[in-house]
Amino acid sequence: MKTLQIDINCDMGESFGNYKIGNDEEIMPYISSANIACGFHGGDPFHIEQTIKNALKYGISIGAHPSYPDLQGFGRRKMTIKNAELKAILKYQIAAVKGLVESYGGTLKYVKPHGALYNTAANDANETYVILEAIDEIDPKILLMGMAGSITEEVAKKENIPYVAEAFADRSYTENGRLMSRQKNGSVLYKPNEIVEQVLSIILEKKVKTQTGKLINLTAQSICIHGDNPNVIEILKGINDALNLKNILKKSFA
């Protein structure tokens, strides 16, 4: 019987200046991929570099986590930007992280858009094509990670571009397979047992329960836990124990 495996990823390197965001040092041992901020929603050169060094120390796959230029809104506000400008913004961010990773002998494995950019692309083929063009012009070997069951996934498959479908451990889903708006109560999950249950359902059943209680299909190669969740360490320990109990291998896709 083939051993089940799953990638556990986390958004990291989002601290900047005197502002500490997340708990990167403690999170590293429990994940297999790190989505590293590129400075436009969080992160600064020093914190980005330190996160890269730690990820390499732990043997974790590294991805760039670019966003709209929205530091004040933590990249969670939708912005309307012309294609050529948005592509340049993305290339700038991806290239910066790629260069820092390579300066330590590592390889940038993938790109995962952040926040509003991620959610917009999930429903917008045009935004997805801009992201894909930005990646291709930097390095076509870099993979794209995006929402499972989204327009982003459909476009990538149509263009025969390798795609990493992602689900979320600590977010609530709507019945159309999208993430529930952060503006609504219950959009973020905090209880470790509830989150572990959702993770196991995604891996073992390829299903997730929506905020209305309905089960919908969801197939993913990677599962995200947000580093700024106040219970993240307890959550990750619970996920790690559950994976071990079910003989599910935690392993990066790249």
Secondary structure, DSSP 8 states (H G I E B T S, - for coil): ----EEEEEEEE---BTTB--S-HHHHGGG-SEEEEE-SSSS--HHHHHHHHHHHHHHT-EEEEE---S-TTTTT-S-----HHHHHHHHHHHHHHHHHHHHHTT--EEEE---HHHHHHHTT-HHHHHHHHHHHHHH-TTSEEEEETTSHHHHHHHHTT--EEEEEESSB-B-TTS-B--TTSTTSB---HHHHHHHHHIIIIISEEEBTTS-EEE---SEEEE-TT-TTHHHHHHHHHHHHHHTT-EE----
